[in-house]
Amino acid sequence: MKKQNYLPSLLVIVTISAVVLFGCKKNLLSEEENSYTPINFKAVDIGKLHNQYVISAFDKIKSRLSVQTFQDGQNSQQRNNTNQEYYNIIFQEFSNIPYDPTTIGYTHAQFMNRVAEMTDSLSMHQYDVRNWNYAYVTQNAANYVGQIISEIEAATSLSDIYQRLNQIEYNATNNLTNIDFDIVKGTLEIARSSSYLWAPESEGGYDLLAKTFGINTSVLNNNSPIITNGLSWWKRALIGDVSASSQYFLGIGIGGSISAAFIPGSNAVLLGGWAIAAGVGSAYGAIGL
C-alpha cells in the first residue's frame, strides 16, 4: 500500500486555523476596546464633593484640637497639636462619610484601608506622583498628569492655572480615549477644585489653611515641612492633591480594560470614591502628614 503524504493537508489546516484564531483574537480585542464604558462625570461633581469632604475634615480639626503657638519665621501663628491627632481626625472624618462601594467590589472598611495604603505610599514620595514613577497611572495618562503638575508649577496665578488646565483638557479630549482619558479627566476635575480650595484669598481662592489655622499662607517659608523646591505652600498642596487623584482609578483596583462604569448605578460610586481618595491624600499632604 502506498503511504499517503498528509503534510500538505496538515499545513493547510494549520494555516486556516491560525488565520481563524488570529481573526477571533482581533475581534475579541476590538470588542473589548468597544465595550469600555467611559465614566459619566456628570453623574457626580467630584470636584465640589472633594472640597466639601476636605473642608469638613479641617473644620473638625479646628473645632476639636487645642491651639498652640508656633513661629513661621515672620509672624506668631497658631497651629494644632500633633500629627497623629491630625491623621486620626482626618481619617475618622472621611470614614464617617456615608459611602457604599459594594458595586465596585469593596466593603466600606476595605475601601478605606486601600485609600490609607495608597496615601501612605504617596507620603513616602513627598506627595508627588512623579517621584513614584506614576505607579498607578497608565503610560498615556502619565504624560498628561505630568503636564498638569508642570503647568501648576509654572503658573503665575490661580486664573493662570485654570487656563492651563483648560488647555490640557482640550488636548486630552482630542488625543486620549477610555481609561487614559478617564484618569486625566477625573484628575483635572479634582485639580480645578483643589486649586480654589488651597489658593490664598489674595488669589481669589478659599484659603483653607488660613481658615483652619489662622495662618497667612503668603508668608509661609521653607521652614514648613510642606514647602519644597521653592514652591509656594498652596501649590505644593495642590500637587499632592493631583498626585492622589491620578492614582485612584488603577490604585484602588477598579480600573482595567473594561470599566466598572457599565454596572448600573456605579458611576456615582466610582466618582464618590474618587472624591474620597483624593480628599484624604489632599488633607494629609496639605499639612505634611
Backbone as CSV, one residue per row, in Angstrom:
resi,resn,N_x,N_y,N_z,CA_x,CA_y,CA_z,C_x,C_y,C_z
1,MET,0.851,-1.202,0.000,0.000,0.000,0.000,0.879,1.241,0.000
2,LYS,0.513,2.161,-0.833,1.293,3.382,-0.948,1.018,4.290,0.240
3,LYS,2.089,4.737,0.881,1.964,5.623,2.035,1.575,7.023,1.574
4,GLN,0.451,7.526,2.144,-0.027,8.838,1.718,0.718,9.949,2.462
5,ASN,0.920,11.034,1.774,1.592,12.196,2.350,0.534,13.178,2.838
6,TYR,0.357,13.253,4.160,-0.660,14.134,4.737,-0.129,15.531,5.067
7,LEU,1.177,15.766,4.837,1.777,17.028,5.243,1.127,18.241,4.581
8,PRO,0.890,18.220,3.258,0.263,19.404,2.639,-1.090,19.733,3.247
9,SER,-1.888,18.674,3.451,-3.214,18.894,4.034,-3.109,19.445,5.446
10,LEU,-2.129,18.912,6.208,-1.936,19.366,7.566,-1.538,20.842,7.598
11,LEU,-0.657,21.232,6.664,-0.230,22.625,6.601,-1.394,23.551,6.288
12,VAL,-2.267,23.072,5.388,-3.438,23.876,5.040,-4.330,24.067,6.259
13,ILE,-4.546,22.969,7.025,-5.403,23.033,8.214,-4.814,23.970,9.260
14,VAL,-3.493,23.848,9.467,-2.818,24.703,10.455,-2.919,26.161,10.051
15,THR,-2.715,26.418,8.744,-2.771,27.802,8.260,-4.157,28.394,8.455
16,ILE,-5.174,27.596,8.079,-6.549,28.078,8.230,-6.877,28.328,9.700
17,SER,-6.437,27.403,10.548,-6.703,27.546,11.982,-6.051,28.797,12.545
18,ALA,-4.810,29.060,12.106,-4.091,30.238,12.591,-4.796,31.516,12.184
19,VAL,-5.262,31.523,10.910,-5.975,32.698,10.420,-7.262,32.925,11.205
20,VAL,-7.981,31.815,11.469,-9.239,31.916,12.207,-8.992,32.402,13.628
21,LEU,-7.975,31.791,14.286,-7.657,32.174,15.662,-7.224,33.633,15.750
22,PHE,-6.401,34.068,14.778,-5.947,35.454,14.770,-7.125,36.404,14.597
23,GLY,-8.023,36.007,13.693,-9.192,36.833,13.456,-10.091,36.917,14.679
24,CYS,-10.235,35.783,15.382,-11.054,35.767,16.583,-10.444,36.636,17.675
25,LYS,-9.115,36.508,17.833,-8.420,37.307,18.845,-8.551,38.780,18.535
26,LYS,-8.390,39.131,17.247,-8.508,40.528,16.843,-9.908,41.056,17.132
27,ASN,-10.924,40.222,16.846,-12.287,40.631,17.091,-12.559,40.814,18.580
28,LEU,-11.968,39.885,19.395,-12.153,39.978,20.838,-11.530,41.249,21.387
29,LEU,-10.326,41.560,20.890,-9.666,42.786,21.325,-10.465,44.009,20.921
30,SER,-11.019,43.950,19.701,-11.816,45.064,19.222,-13.081,45.205,20.054
31,GLU,-13.714,44.051,20.375,-14.920,44.079,21.186,-14.620,44.598,22.582
32,GLU,-13.439,44.183,23.129,-13.057,44.633,24.459,-12.858,46.141,24.468
33,GLU,-12.213,46.652,23.409,-11.979,48.083,23.306,-13.299,48.827,23.219
34,ASN,-14.226,48.278,22.400,-15.511,48.928,22.205,-16.417,48.793,23.425
35,SER,-16.161,47.765,24.265,-17.026,47.522,25.410,-16.674,48.408,26.606
36,TYR,-15.584,49.113,26.512,-15.209,50.008,27.611,-16.274,51.091,27.750
37,THR,-16.778,51.242,28.955,-17.790,52.252,29.206,-17.169,53.429,29.933
38,PRO,-16.997,54.558,29.277,-16.388,55.717,29.934,-17.206,56.159,31.142
39,ILE,-16.544,56.733,32.108,-17.230,57.254,33.283,-18.017,58.495,32.896
40,ASN,-19.227,58.569,33.384,-20.049,59.749,33.168,-19.764,60.746,34.290
41,PHE,-18.915,61.714,34.018,-18.505,62.655,35.049,-19.616,63.632,35.430
42,LYS,-20.708,63.603,34.705,-21.837,64.458,35.054,-22.675,63.841,36.169
43,ALA,-22.427,62.567,36.467,-23.212,61.892,37.495,-22.971,62.497,38.872
44,VAL,-21.747,62.899,39.128,-21.376,63.496,40.411,-20.335,64.587,40.157
45,ASP,-20.479,65.701,40.818,-19.473,66.767,40.733,-18.364,66.418,41.719
46,ILE,-17.360,65.659,41.244,-16.342,65.166,42.172,-15.469,66.288,42.735
47,GLY,-15.288,67.342,41.966,-14.511,68.465,42.467,-15.193,69.135,43.648
48,LYS,-16.475,69.401,43.506,-17.250,70.016,44.583,-17.311,69.091,45.792
49,LEU,-17.525,67.805,45.536,-17.614,66.830,46.618,-16.279,66.725,47.351
50,HIS,-15.196,66.713,46.591,-13.857,66.659,47.168,-13.630,67.818,48.133
51,ASN,-13.932,69.029,47.697,-13.742,70.195,48.555,-14.614,70.122,49.801
52,GLN,-15.832,69.652,49.625,-16.748,69.518,50.760,-16.173,68.576,51.811
53,TYR,-15.615,67.456,51.375,-15.056,66.470,52.300,-13.837,67.028,53.031
54,VAL,-12.947,67.679,52.304,-11.720,68.194,52.910,-12.041,69.319,53.891
55,ILE,-12.930,70.204,53.508,-13.319,71.303,54.403,-13.932,70.760,55.687
56,SER,-14.762,69.740,55.572,-15.385,69.132,56.745,-14.336,68.567,57.695
57,ALA,-13.316,67.888,57.119,-12.252,67.314,57.942,-11.461,68.409,58.654
58,PHE,-11.169,69.495,57.949,-10.398,70.579,58.555,-11.232,71.352,59.579
59,ASP,-12.544,71.426,59.358,-13.415,72.037,60.360,-13.379,71.229,61.652
60,LYS,-13.320,69.915,61.516,-13.251,69.054,62.693,-11.934,69.247,63.426
61,ILE,-10.859,69.388,62.680,-9.562,69.671,63.301,-9.646,70.987,64.086
62,LYS,-10.208,71.985,63.457,-10.286,73.308,64.084,-11.112,73.289,65.360
63,SER,-12.184,72.516,65.357,-13.100,72.520,66.494,-12.668,71.595,67.634
64,ARG,-11.907,70.556,67.315,-11.614,69.550,68.339,-10.247,69.669,68.992
65,LEU,-9.304,70.262,68.318,-7.955,70.311,68.870,-7.658,71.651,69.514
66,SER,-6.909,71.607,70.596,-6.482,72.848,71.224,-5.441,73.513,70.332
67,VAL,-5.227,74.780,70.538,-4.337,75.538,69.672,-3.036,75.852,70.401
68,GLN,-1.936,75.716,69.658,-0.632,76.057,70.190,-0.011,77.144,69.316
69,THR,0.866,77.876,69.881,1.535,78.939,69.147,2.845,78.433,68.563
70,PHE,3.130,78.832,67.348,4.409,78.495,66.738,4.874,79.673,65.892
71,GLN,6.092,79.610,65.495,6.664,80.693,64.703,6.819,80.253,63.249
72,ASP,6.405,81.087,62.330,6.576,80.755,60.919,7.777,81.480,60.316
73,GLY,8.532,82.160,61.139,9.701,82.878,60.649,9.478,84.372,60.586
74,GLN,8.201,84.789,60.517,7.921,86.226,60.471,6.864,86.630,61.488
75,ASN,5.820,85.823,61.592,4.719,86.183,62.477,4.433,85.059,63.463
76,SER,3.896,85.432,64.613,3.443,84.419,65.563,2.135,83.847,65.042
77,GLN,2.120,82.524,64.856,0.961,81.890,64.249,0.391,80.826,65.181
78,GLN,-0.736,80.276,64.797,-1.355,79.218,65.579,-1.466,77.961,64.738
79,ARG,-1.227,76.820,65.421,-1.365,75.558,64.733,-1.778,74.494,65.736
80,ASN,-2.481,73.488,65.307,-3.000,72.484,66.221,-1.922,71.515,66.698
81,ASN,-2.348,70.581,67.557,-1.423,69.747,68.305,-0.498,68.841,67.495
82,THR,-0.713,67.531,67.504,0.255,66.611,66.927,-0.203,66.066,65.588
83,ASN,0.773,65.591,64.804,0.476,64.998,63.508,-0.433,63.785,63.641
84,GLN,-0.218,62.973,64.674,-1.048,61.785,64.848,-2.501,62.165,65.096
85,GLU,-2.717,63.238,65.839,-4.088,63.699,66.055,-4.714,64.177,64.753
86,TYR,-3.945,64.900,63.965,-4.444,65.307,62.641,-4.845,64.080,61.832
87,TYR,-3.924,63.126,61.790,-4.129,61.917,60.985,-5.415,61.215,61.401
88,ASN,-5.587,61.017,62.715,-6.745,60.282,63.215,-8.049,61.004,62.920
89,ILE,-8.046,62.308,63.125,-9.264,63.080,62.886,-9.645,63.049,61.410
90,ILE,-8.665,63.253,60.544,-8.940,63.253,59.103,-9.484,61.908,58.655
91,PHE,-8.814,60.829,59.066,-9.250,59.511,58.607,-10.627,59.165,59.167
92,GLN,-10.872,59.520,60.419,-12.180,59.245,61.007,-13.276,60.021,60.287
93,GLU,-12.979,61.284,59.968,-13.974,62.118,59.292,-14.316,61.546,57.918
94,PHE,-13.310,61.109,57.187,-13.575,60.522,55.873,-14.238,59.151,56.002
95,SER,-13.893,58.408,57.030,-14.502,57.091,57.239,-15.975,57.209,57.598
96,ASN,-16.363,58.343,58.165,-17.766,58.541,58.556,-18.641,58.994,57.397
97,ILE,-18.051,59.241,56.247,-18.848,59.634,55.080,-19.724,58.456,54.650
98,PRO,-21.028,58.662,54.504,-21.901,57.583,54.027,-21.513,57.191,52.602
99,TYR,-20.974,56.001,52.455,-20.470,55.579,51.145,-20.506,54.064,51.066
100,ASP,-21.131,53.545,50.033,-21.264,52.104,49.853,-20.577,51.686,48.551
101,PRO,-19.363,51.126,48.625,-18.618,50.767,47.419,-18.800,49.310,46.966
102,THR,-19.893,48.668,47.381,-20.055,47.241,47.059,-20.150,47.000,45.551
103,THR,-20.672,47.967,44.804,-20.792,47.761,43.357,-19.435,47.701,42.664
104,ILE,-18.401,48.186,43.319,-17.060,48.093,42.736,-16.202,47.074,43.488
105,GLY,-16.858,46.237,44.282,-16.181,45.083,44.858,-15.507,45.286,46.194
106,TYR,-15.915,46.295,46.960,-15.315,46.567,48.260,-16.385,46.708,49.335
107,THR,-16.029,46.331,50.560,-16.785,46.807,51.701,-16.269,48.206,52.024
108,HIS,-16.993,48.914,52.863,-16.556,50.267,53.215,-15.186,50.235,53.884
109,ALA,-15.002,49.284,54.809,-13.726,49.189,55.531,-12.581,48.846,54.589
110,GLN,-12.830,47.931,53.644,-11.786,47.545,52.684,-11.392,48.734,51.812
111,PHE,-12.380,49.486,51.385,-12.101,50.643,50.535,-11.247,51.661,51.289
112,MET,-11.625,51.969,52.523,-10.889,52.962,53.291,-9.471,52.479,53.611
113,ASN,-9.315,51.195,53.850,-7.975,50.652,54.086,-7.095,50.815,52.857
114,ARG,-7.699,50.590,51.690,-6.931,50.740,50.450,-6.562,52.204,50.228
115,VAL,-7.480,53.103,50.531,-7.191,54.533,50.417,-6.028,54.910,51.332
116,ALA,-6.047,54.386,52.556,-4.974,54.683,53.512,-3.638,54.162,53.007
117,GLU,-3.636,52.962,52.426,-2.401,52.385,51.890,-1.833,53.241,50.769
118,MET,-2.704,53.673,49.855,-2.263,54.491,48.747,-1.713,55.831,49.240
119,THR,-2.397,56.425,50.216,-1.960,57.716,50.730,-0.632,57.600,51.457
120,ASP,-0.478,56.536,52.238,0.790,56.323,52.936,1.939,56.145,51.942
121,SER,1.667,55.452,50.847,2.700,55.267,49.826,3.077,56.603,49.189
122,LEU,2.080,57.430,48.917,2.356,58.751,48.349,3.163,59.616,49.318
123,SER,2.878,59.480,50.601,3.586,60.303,51.585,5.082,60.003,51.576
124,MET,5.432,58.758,51.242,6.854,58.393,51.173,7.527,58.975,49.942
125,HIS,6.724,59.518,49.029,7.254,60.134,47.806,6.903,61.616,47.749
126,GLN,6.771,62.222,48.926,6.512,63.657,49.055,5.250,64.096,48.323
127,TYR,4.281,63.216,48.250,3.005,63.511,47.606,3.169,64.029,46.183
128,ASP,4.161,63.509,45.502,4.405,63.878,44.107,4.495,62.591,43.295
129,VAL,3.495,62.359,42.458,3.419,61.103,41.714,4.618,60.908,40.799
130,ARG,5.272,61.991,40.448,6.459,61.871,39.602,7.587,61.155,40.338
131,ASN,7.637,61.310,41.646,8.645,60.612,42.439,8.324,59.132,42.606
132,TRP,7.094,58.776,42.321,6.638,57.382,42.450,6.570,56.713,41.073
133,ASN,7.098,57.385,40.091,7.136,56.861,38.724,5.755,56.477,38.205
134,TYR,4.749,57.267,38.572,3.387,57.050,38.061,2.949,55.596,38.253
135,ALA,3.138,55.080,39.465,2.927,53.661,39.751,1.555,53.157,39.321
136,TYR,0.508,53.964,39.502,-0.840,53.524,39.168,-1.500,54.440,38.144
137,VAL,-0.714,54.856,37.168,-1.226,55.686,36.080,-0.800,55.039,34.763
138,THR,-1.707,54.946,33.801,-1.339,54.367,32.514,-0.295,55.240,31.836
139,GLN,0.447,54.653,30.923,1.553,55.381,30.286,1.065,56.628,29.560
140,ASN,-0.027,56.500,28.808,-0.545,57.661,28.080,-1.039,58.746,29.028
141,ALA,-1.739,58.322,30.066,-2.272,59.292,31.020,-1.153,59.952,31.809
142,ALA,-0.082,59.206,32.083,1.034,59.744,32.877,1.613,61.000,32.235
143,ASN,1.682,61.032,30.907,2.211,62.210,30.221,1.383,63.446,30.533
144,TYR,0.067,63.258,30.586,-0.819,64.394,30.856,-0.805,64.777,32.327
145,VAL,-0.729,63.779,33.211,-0.635,64.083,34.643,0.643,64.879,34.914
146,GLY,1.737,64.470,34.262,2.981,65.217,34.395,2.836,66.642,33.907
147,GLN,2.092,66.820,32.800,1.855,68.171,32.283,1.034,68.995,33.265
148,ILE,0.039,68.377,33.886,-0.787,69.088,34.857,0.084,69.649,35.977
149,ILE,0.955,68.802,36.518,1.813,69.234,37.624,2.793,70.303,37.158
150,SER,3.387,70.104,35.990,4.352,71.073,35.468,3.705,72.429,35.220
151,GLU,2.488,72.424,34.694,1.790,73.684,34.428,1.394,74.380,35.724
152,ILE,1.048,73.596,36.737,0.748,74.185,38.046,1.991,74.875,38.597
153,GLU,3.129,74.217,38.478,4.383,74.802,38.957,4.718,76.096,38.217
154,ALA,4.431,76.126,36.923,4.810,77.274,36.098,3.812,78.424,36.168
155,ALA,2.583,78.140,36.577,1.535,79.157,36.575,1.858,80.294,37.541
156,THR,1.429,81.478,37.191,1.730,82.660,37.996,0.561,83.102,38.867
157,SER,-0.602,82.497,38.679,-1.774,82.875,39.462,-2.811,81.772,39.380
158,LEU,-3.850,81.879,40.199,-4.935,80.916,40.168,-5.635,80.929,38.818
159,SER,-5.897,82.108,38.281,-6.549,82.190,36.975,-5.665,81.581,35.881
160,ASP,-4.374,81.740,36.020,-3.441,81.156,35.057,-3.500,79.634,35.122
161,ILE,-3.622,79.087,36.321,-3.759,77.636,36.463,-5.006,77.151,35.736
162,TYR,-6.118,77.841,35.933,-7.360,77.455,35.260,-7.176,77.419,33.738
163,GLN,-6.540,78.427,33.194,-6.331,78.481,31.742,-5.461,77.323,31.265
164,ARG,-4.416,77.029,32.009,-3.515,75.935,31.631,-4.221,74.579,31.719
165,LEU,-5.031,74.394,32.748,-5.771,73.135,32.886,-6.786,72.979,31.763
166,ASN,-7.411,74.062,31.350,-8.366,74.011,30.240,-7.675,73.570,28.948
167,GLN,-6.471,74.052,28.715,-5.731,73.669,27.515,-5.360,72.187,27.562
168,ILE,-4.968,71.713,28.728,-4.629,70.292,28.861,-5.860,69.432,28.595
169,GLU,-7.007,69.848,29.111,-8.222,69.064,28.879,-8.592,69.061,27.397
170,TYR,-8.412,70.183,26.736,-8.687,70.245,25.297,-7.808,69.242,24.544
171,ASN,-6.530,69.209,24.876,-5.610,68.284,24.217,-5.950,66.831,24.549
172,ALA,-6.281,66.562,25.807,-6.615,65.202,26.218,-7.877,64.715,25.526
173,THR,-8.853,65.601,25.390,-10.114,65.241,24.725,-9.877,64.820,23.280
174,ASN,-8.905,65.434,22.636,-8.620,65.144,21.228,-7.639,63.988,21.027
175,ASN,-6.988,63.561,22.091,-5.932,62.566,21.910,-6.058,61.298,22.763
176,LEU,-6.885,61.323,23.782,-6.990,60.170,24.669,-8.372,59.548,24.606
177,THR,-8.441,58.267,24.916,-9.719,57.569,24.983,-9.728,56.647,26.197
178,ASN,-10.932,56.162,26.510,-11.128,55.123,27.516,-10.444,55.426,28.845
179,ILE,-9.752,54.460,29.409,-9.200,54.621,30.750,-8.179,55.755,30.810
180,ASP,-7.419,55.950,29.730,-6.448,57.050,29.699,-7.154,58.384,29.908
181,PHE,-8.221,58.584,29.163,-8.952,59.844,29.263,-9.636,59.978,30.614
182,ASP,-10.215,58.878,31.129,-10.904,58.948,32.411,-9.963,59.363,33.540
183,ILE,-8.754,58.821,33.543,-7.776,59.190,34.571,-7.474,60.683,34.507
184,VAL,-7.230,61.181,33.298,-6.874,62.595,33.131,-8.074,63.498,33.408
185,LYS,-9.230,63.114,32.911,-10.438,63.919,33.116,-10.748,64.062,34.599
186,GLY,-10.734,62.943,35.326,-11.021,62.997,36.757,-9.994,63.810,37.517
187,THR,-8.732,63.665,37.136,-7.674,64.410,37.804,-7.804,65.908,37.542
188,LEU,-8.204,66.279,36.343,-8.427,67.696,36.039,-9.598,68.263,36.834
189,GLU,-10.650,67.460,37.010,-11.797,67.904,37.801,-11.362,68.201,39.230
190,ILE,-10.568,67.297,39.794,-10.061,67.492,41.151,-9.114,68.693,41.200
191,ALA,-8.248,68.805,40.196,-7.241,69.881,40.190,-7.888,71.262,40.196
192,ARG,-8.947,71.438,39.435,-9.601,72.748,39.396,-10.172,73.120,40.767
193,SER,-10.892,72.178,41.360,-11.495,72.456,42.662,-10.438,72.614,43.744
194,SER,-9.402,71.795,43.668,-8.321,71.869,44.642,-7.574,73.189,44.538
195,SER,-7.415,73.692,43.324,-6.754,74.982,43.124,-7.460,76.063,43.917
196,TYR,-8.768,76.088,43.794,-9.557,77.086,44.524,-9.486,76.835,46.029
197,LEU,-9.542,75.577,46.440,-9.565,75.224,47.857,-8.344,75.733,48.610
198,TRP,-7.146,75.570,48.000,-5.909,75.881,48.706,-5.333,77.265,48.395
199,ALA,-5.725,77.851,47.296,-5.142,79.142,46.911,-5.466,80.215,47.940
200,PRO,-4.528,81.134,48.183,-4.767,82.237,49.125,-5.925,83.113,48.669
201,GLU,-6.536,83.790,49.612,-7.626,84.699,49.277,-7.144,85.800,48.344
202,SER,-5.873,86.168,48.451,-5.307,87.191,47.570,-5.329,86.763,46.117
203,GLU,-5.425,85.438,45.879,-5.515,84.902,44.517,-6.962,84.612,44.125
204,GLY,-7.876,84.869,45.040,-9.279,84.563,44.781,-9.660,83.166,45.223
205,GLY,-8.782,82.531,46.033,-9.044,81.181,46.498,-9.767,81.140,47.829
206,TYR,-10.077,79.937,48.266,-10.781,79.714,49.527,-9.829,79.811,50.713
207,ASP,-8.561,79.437,50.503,-7.502,79.551,51.515,-7.841,78.753,52.765
208,LEU,-7.980,77.431,52.605,-8.409,76.573,53.709,-7.429,76.565,54.870
209,LEU,-6.138,76.639,54.579,-5.159,76.636,55.667,-5.366,77.832,56.583
210,ALA,-5.571,79.009,56.004,-5.789,80.219,56.798,-7.062,80.108,57.620
211,LYS,-8.105,79.554,57.018,-9.378,79.429,57.717,-9.289,78.428,58.866
212,THR,-8.390,77.465,58.750,-8.269,76.442,59.782,-7.311,76.839,60.891
213,PHE,-6.138,77.323,60.514,-5.082,77.571,61.486,-4.778,79.043,61.737
214,GLY,-5.438,79.940,61.017,-5.139,81.350,61.174,-3.789,81.728,60.617
215,ILE,-3.351,80.965,59.600,-2.029,81.190,59.021,-2.143,82.060,57.777
216,ASN,-1.258,83.016,57.672,-1.169,83.807,56.455,-0.308,83.028,55.460
217,THR,-0.932,82.360,54.515,-0.189,81.486,53.608,0.813,82.235,52.750
218,SER,0.614,83.530,52.591,1.535,84.284,51.735,2.903,84.462,52.380
219,VAL,3.008,84.239,53.719,4.295,84.423,54.375,4.922,83.111,54.826
220,LEU,4.286,81.985,54.507,4.888,80.700,54.847,6.230,80.571,54.132
221,ASN,7.215,79.998,54.816,8.527,79.885,54.198,9.023,78.448,54.220
222,ASN,10.250,78.230,53.845,10.785,76.880,53.704,11.003,76.154,55.022
223,ASN,10.700,76.784,56.168,10.742,76.067,57.428,9.557,75.121,57.570
224,SER,8.548,75.338,56.753,7.396,74.450,56.785,7.756,73.115,56.154
225,PRO,7.278,71.990,56.730,7.603,70.677,56.170,6.994,70.432,54.805
226,ILE,6.033,71.258,54.419,5.391,71.028,53.134,5.827,72.028,52.079
227,ILE,6.860,72.799,52.373,7.402,73.721,51.381,8.694,73.141,50.833
228,THR,8.711,72.789,49.569,9.918,72.235,48.952,10.086,72.809,47.561
229,ASN,11.294,72.697,47.052,11.596,73.117,45.684,11.229,74.570,45.414
230,GLY,11.183,75.385,46.469,10.918,76.798,46.279,9.496,77.123,45.882
231,LEU,8.572,76.151,45.926,7.187,76.404,45.541,6.397,76.950,46.717
232,SER,5.381,77.724,46.414,4.514,78.239,47.461,3.772,77.084,48.110
233,TRP,3.338,77.323,49.347,2.653,76.262,50.080,1.445,75.721,49.327
234,TRP,0.608,76.616,48.817,-0.638,76.137,48.229,-0.415,75.350,46.948
235,LYS,0.667,75.638,46.228,0.968,74.832,45.040,1.433,73.439,45.431
236,ARG,2.199,73.347,46.522,2.616,72.026,46.983,1.402,71.208,47.387
237,ALA,0.453,71.841,48.083,-0.764,71.150,48.475,-1.539,70.691,47.247
238,LEU,-1.591,71.547,46.247,-2.310,71.225,45.015,-1.660,70.069,44.272
239,ILE,-0.335,70.043,44.199,0.372,68.951,43.531,0.120,67.631,44.251
240,GLY,0.071,67.683,45.591,-0.250,66.485,46.347,-1.641,65.975,46.032
241,ASP,-2.563,66.893,45.841,-3.934,66.528,45.506,-4.016,65.891,44.121
242,VAL,-3.336,66.501,43.162,-3.307,65.959,41.802,-2.709,64.554,41.799
243,SER,-1.640,64.372,42.562,-0.983,63.071,42.616,-1.900,62.007,43.201
244,ALA,-2.590,62.346,44.281,-3.509,61.399,44.913,-4.653,61.051,43.968
245,SER,-5.166,62.054,43.269,-6.270,61.833,42.337,-5.871,60.914,41.187
246,SER,-4.685,61.151,40.630,-4.270,60.392,39.442,-4.069,58.913,39.739
247,GLN,-3.806,58.567,40.998,-3.558,57.181,41.379,-4.846,56.388,41.607
248,TYR,-5.960,57.080,41.713,-7.195,56.453,42.189,-7.685,55.288,41.336
249,PHE,-7.866,55.532,40.062,-8.602,54.583,39.236,-7.947,53.210,39.179
250,LEU,-6.631,53.177,39.025,-5.922,51.904,38.999,-5.421,51.498,40.382
251,GLY,-5.085,52.481,41.206,-4.538,52.176,42.519,-5.538,51.501,43.434
252,ILE,-6.791,51.925,43.361,-7.816,51.300,44.177,-8.142,49.920,43.646
253,GLY,-7.859,49.691,42.368,-8.048,48.360,41.798,-9.330,48.183,41.029
254,ILE,-9.936,49.282,40.585,-11.199,49.164,39.857,-11.036,49.456,38.378
255,GLY,-9.826,49.806,37.953,-9.595,50.082,36.539,-9.270,48.811,35.790
256,GLY,-9.222,48.894,34.484,-8.881,47.746,33.673,-9.284,47.976,32.238
257,SER,-9.210,46.929,31.442,-9.542,47.079,30.033,-11.025,47.347,29.832
258,ILE,-11.842,46.903,30.794,-13.273,47.174,30.727,-13.662,47.921,31.990
259,SER,-14.252,49.072,31.864,-14.570,49.912,33.005,-15.680,49.325,33.848
260,ALA,-15.601,49.605,35.157,-16.688,49.221,36.053,-17.904,50.116,35.864
261,ALA,-17.763,51.141,35.043,-18.844,52.110,34.878,-20.073,51.520,34.196
262,PHE,-19.934,50.326,33.594,-21.102,49.747,32.928,-22.074,49.148,33.932
263,ILE,-21.654,48.948,35.180,-22.534,48.392,36.193,-23.576,49.452,36.559
264,PRO,-24.855,49.092,36.543,-25.896,50.075,36.837,-25.659,50.790,38.162
265,GLY,-25.707,52.106,38.128,-25.552,52.893,39.341,-24.128,53.079,39.814
266,SER,-23.160,52.531,39.073,-21.783,52.557,39.576,-21.057,53.872,39.295
267,ASN,-21.564,54.681,38.355,-20.892,55.949,38.067,-20.766,56.814,39.317
268,ALA,-21.869,56.937,40.046,-21.852,57.747,41.256,-20.912,57.155,42.295
269,VAL,-20.851,55.835,42.362,-19.974,55.171,43.324,-18.514,55.400,42.961
270,LEU,-18.193,55.234,41.684,-16.829,55.467,41.224,-16.376,56.890,41.523
271,LEU,-17.237,57.847,41.238,-16.881,59.247,41.415,-16.860,59.643,42.889
272,GLY,-17.785,59.109,43.664,-17.790,59.391,45.093,-16.525,58.878,45.753
273,GLY,-16.094,57.682,45.356,-14.856,57.129,45.889,-13.649,57.931,45.455
274,TRP,-13.703,58.457,44.247,-12.608,59.297,43.732,-12.453,60.539,44.602
275,ALA,-13.577,61.171,44.932,-13.542,62.362,45.779,-12.982,62.041,47.153
276,ILE,-13.313,60.876,47.686,-12.807,60.474,48.996,-11.309,60.210,48.939
277,ALA,-10.879,59.414,47.959,-9.473,59.036,47.871,-8.575,60.258,47.658
278,ALA,-8.978,61.131,46.746,-8.198,62.344,46.503,-8.246,63.268,47.701
279,GLY,-9.396,63.310,48.360,-9.557,64.181,49.522,-8.669,63.778,50.677
280,VAL,-8.545,62.486,50.929,-7.675,62.019,52.005,-6.223,62.390,51.696
281,GLY,-5.799,62.123,50.455,-4.443,62.488,50.066,-4.217,63.976,50.172
282,SER,-5.219,64.749,49.801,-5.129,66.197,49.850,-4.991,66.680,51.295
283,ALA,-5.843,66.161,52.166,-5.854,66.600,53.566,-4.546,66.255,54.264
284,TYR,-4.052,65.043,54.028,-2.783,64.639,54.652,-1.613,65.428,54.085
285,GLY,-1.569,65.503,52.762,-0.441,66.156,52.113,-0.366,67.637,52.442
286,ALA,-1.523,68.270,52.605,-1.560,69.707,52.840,-0.892,70.118,54.139
287,ILE,-0.969,69.250,55.165,-0.343,69.602,56.448,0.860,68.731,56.760
288,GLY,1.391,68.100,55.702,2.670,67.404,55.817,2.641,66.140,56.632
289,LEU,1.525,65.403,56.629,1.448,64.159,57.401,2.166,63.022,56.687
